[in-house]
């Protein structure tokens, strides 16, 4: 199995919307992906409640059967739409991919 984890820090304002609205939009778009991309085995989206200086605002946890399935997901047009939305509203991103 391959695990793909992404963390984002959101801008206070972007695309004419405040941080909370953009968090909601991105969360909703991410949660819709399993119905659109069959390679996704598991998908969880979590919003941070800690709010410490080290915390990110949103986390994505996904699992795939193989590296090839992860690559298919990343190239999928529906993922690309969400990625375009994310890039426009975040200040910082961190990613970890690992096999288990």
C-alpha angles and dihedrals in degrees: 000000000000122000120203117191125182130183126194137193109204128219116247088240133009138151089016092299134102125245095265093052092049091048089054093047094049093044091052093046092050093048090055093058100084090063090052103039114048094193090073108100096177133006128181128172119197132186117213118245096178098076093191118152090256095050126103120218101233136020131199120200117187135168129203134184093236147355087262091058090050089051091049090051093049092051095043113117092231091054090048090055091054091044090054090052092048095049090055095054108034132084098195139016133193124189135189125184120184142160123235 
